[in-house]
Amino acid sequence: MVTLTDIKSPIKNEIKEFESFFKSSIKTKVPLLDHITNYILRRKGKQLRPIIVFLAARISGEPNHSTYTAAALIELLHTATLIHDDVVDDSYERRGFFSIYAIWKTKVSVLVGDYLLSKGLLLAVEKKEYHLLEIVSEAVREMSEGELIQIQKARRLNLTEEEYFEIIRKKTATLIIACAASGASSVTGDRETISKLREYGEHAGIAFQIKDDIFDYQKKGIIGKPIANDIKEKKLTLPLIYALSNSSKSERKHILGLIRNNNNSTRKIQQVIEFVINKKGLDYAVMKMNEHKQKAIESLADFPDNDAKKSLIDLAEYITNRDR
């Protein structure tokens, strides 16, 4: 299987320089903020989003200073949303470590998230990168809408497959879209090029979220996310939605009752997992994930063959084959 190191190969120098650029972009003279941002920097993730920004720039032209601004803006926004998500979800763990929320509690977490978001927006304004600001502001709006739609639907436990895809497009794919679009627009004004990369980001982002939802039904928690967490939080994701839609009225009523009243009961949660597996919910989710992976790859068809194109194709494969 291709590795992230392989995928980063065409932009390894840019990613190395970006780490210093990003560190300087969140530097502050406030001791508490500086302490917290250093904690964040030491526990960085895979950097998938900056990778997409630089690869989208590379396939469209030559990465430049605007590309670094785009990557930093996206990463600041992403980090801010993760911190806020942990507050909303009452989550004490992030990537196998204590979350900001676990250590510094609600008030500080919300303020740090706000600070990082404002730093990103100010960075774009200072560099006069207003086209990037428009792309990312649109992403913030859509992500917020997605979260609110999901909260509303979770209360009723009546999410349809169409609504599920609307939510994950807004919640997850929209930021991947912003990565690809901002990377491309940092080096070119060609609308068709940017549109094709937006299409890539949309399908890759949807595939990414379906893969995350599949993880929830695995026997072992291997991604720093508690197993069956979505079920415990009464979130209907694609495997469960498909299983419920292919069930009798009595089966559906029974399973929804288990979800409503599970109280984190291991036995009840296991019944839901077995129900989804028996109804081929996981098989269906894998099929839909692969469909979107293929659409992401097909959106790159008109680009000339080069290292950046290969890496974006490999990244689509990586997203769907990863084990965490």
Buried (B, 14 or more C-beta within 10 A) or exposed (E): EBEBEBBBBBBEEBBEBBEEBBEEBBEEEEEEBEEBBEBBEEBEEBBBBBBBBBBBBBBBBEBEEBBBBBBBBBBBBBBBBBBBBBBEEEBEBBBEBEBBBBEBEEEBBBBBBEBBBEBBBBBBEEBEBEBBBBBBBBBBEBBBBBBEBBEEBBEEBEBEBEBBBBBBBBBBBBBBBBBBBBBBBBBBEEEEBBEBBBBBBBBBBBBBBBBBBBBBBBEEBEBEBBBBBBBBBEBBBBBBBBBBEEBEEEBBEBBBEBBEEBEEEEEBBEBBBEBBBEBBBBEBBBEBBEBBBBBBBBBBEEBEEEEBBBBBBBBBBBBBEBEE
